[in-house]
Amino acid sequence: MTTFRPDLLIKNFDGDPIAVVEVKAMSNLTRDEATVIRQNMLARGLPAHVPYFLLLSQDVGYLWKESKQYGASETPMYEFPMDKVMNRYLDKEAQERLYGSVLELVMLQWLDNLSTKPQILTEEPEKTLAQAGFNDSIKGAMVLMEGTL
């Protein structure tokens, strides 16, 4: 049996997972495509009991928050634009399509800053994530690349 390995994993200091983060370099990622990606990940071993699951692309992000009716076909509870994150972390001239580890590193830096630094919660996606309780849940947490659950 293989261990599920997400792109990014956010853990508290006791080592318990708070969020699983999958980064996709897909352009125009839709809600339906995001739901199918999550279903496939659940089939490959993504644990359903982790409090949050984030699916991020350069354009849009989707968040699932653990619920009692947590099912494989459940659509994301939250959707948010990622353009402000891209603008903060990349030069205007460098705003081309990112792929693979480059996009993952941008997301890693953003999530690490979100967990360790005060944030302005009037802009997206931080505003939506705060409404979901995500920001408070990851304060002081460790953001790991390719962590093992």
C-alpha positions in Angstrom: 0.0 0.0 0.0 1.4 3.4 -1.0 1.2 6.4 1.3 -0.8 9.4 -0.1 1.6 12.3 -0.7 -0.1 15.7 -1.3 1.8 18.6 -2.9 1.6 20.6 0.3 0.6 19.6 3.8 -0.2 21.9 6.7 0.4 20.4 10.2 0.1 21.7 13.7 3.1 21.3 16.0 1.8 18.0 17.3 2.1 16.7 13.7 -1.6 16.4 13.1 -2.7 17.5 9.6 -4.8 20.6 9.4 -5.0 20.9 5.6 -4.0 18.9 2.5 -3.2 21.2 -0.5 -3.1 20.1 -4.1 -1.6 22.5 -6.7 -2.7 22.2 -10.3 -1.3 24.1 -13.2 -4.6 23.9 -15.1 -6.0 27.0 -16.8 -9.6 27.8 -16.2 -10.1 25.1 -13.5 -13.8 24.7 -13.0 -15.8 23.7 -9.9 -16.8 20.4 -11.6 -13.2 19.6 -12.5 -12.1 20.4 -9.0 -14.7 18.0 -7.6 -13.5 15.2 -9.9 -9.9 15.8 -9.0 -10.8 15.6 -5.3 -12.8 12.4 -5.9 -9.8 10.8 -7.7 -7.6 11.8 -4.8 -10.0 10.2 -2.3 -9.9 7.0 -4.3 -6.0 7.1 -4.2 -5.9 7.5 -0.4 -6.6 11.1 0.5 -8.0 10.8 4.1 -11.5 12.3 4.4 -11.0 13.3 8.0 -8.5 16.1 7.5 -10.2 19.4 8.5 -9.4 21.2 5.2 -8.7 20.3 1.6 -7.4 23.1 -0.8 -7.2 22.7 -4.5 -5.2 25.7 -5.9 -4.4 26.8 -9.4 -2.9 30.0 -10.7 -6.4 31.4 -11.4 -8.7 30.0 -8.8 -8.8 28.1 -5.5 -11.3 25.8 -4.0 -11.7 24.8 -0.3 -13.5 21.9 1.3 -14.1 22.0 5.0 -14.7 18.8 6.8 -18.3 18.1 7.5 -20.4 15.3 8.9 -21.7 14.7 5.3 -18.2 14.6 3.9 -18.6 12.7 0.7 -16.5 12.1 -2.4 -19.0 13.9 -4.7 -19.3 16.9 -2.4 -18.6 20.2 -4.3 -16.2 22.8 -2.8 -17.7 24.9 -0.1 -15.7 27.9 -1.0 -14.3 29.3 -4.3 -11.9 32.3 -4.6 -9.7 34.0 -7.1 -5.9 33.6 -6.9 -4.9 36.6 -9.0 -4.0 38.8 -6.0 -1.7 36.1 -4.6 0.0 35.8 -8.0 0.4 39.6 -8.1 1.9 39.7 -4.7 4.5 37.0 -5.3 5.4 37.5 -8.9 6.7 40.5 -11.0 4.1 41.8 -13.4 6.5 40.9 -16.3 6.8 37.3 -15.0 3.1 36.7 -14.9 3.1 33.8 -17.4 1.7 30.4 -16.8 3.5 28.6 -14.1 3.9 24.8 -13.9 5.1 22.1 -11.5 7.4 23.0 -8.7 7.5 26.7 -9.5 3.7 27.1 -8.9 4.0 24.9 -5.8 6.8 27.1 -4.4 4.6 30.3 -4.9 1.7 28.5 -3.0 4.1 27.3 -0.3 5.4 30.8 0.3 1.9 32.3 0.4 0.6 29.6 2.8 3.7 29.9 5.0 3.2 33.7 5.2 -0.5 33.1 5.9 0.4 30.9 8.8 3.1 33.1 10.3 2.4 36.7 9.5 -0.5 39.1 10.1 -2.8 39.3 7.1 -5.0 42.0 5.6 -8.4 40.2 5.5 -10.1 42.6 3.1 -8.7 41.1 0.0 -9.3 37.7 -1.7 -8.5 34.9 -1.1 -7.7 35.7 2.5 -11.1 37.1 3.1 -12.9 33.9 2.0 -10.4 31.7 3.8 -11.0 33.7 7.0 -14.8 33.2 6.7 -14.1 29.4 6.5 -12.0 29.5 9.7 -9.0 28.4 7.7 -6.7 31.3 8.6 -7.2 30.9 12.3 -6.7 27.1 12.1 -3.2 27.4 10.5 -1.8 30.1 12.7 1.7 29.0 13.7 1.4 25.8 11.7 4.1 24.1 9.5 3.6 24.2 5.8 5.5 21.2 4.2 6.2 20.3 0.6 5.1 16.8 -0.3 4.4 15.9 3.3 3.3 12.4 4.3 0.0 11.9 6.1 
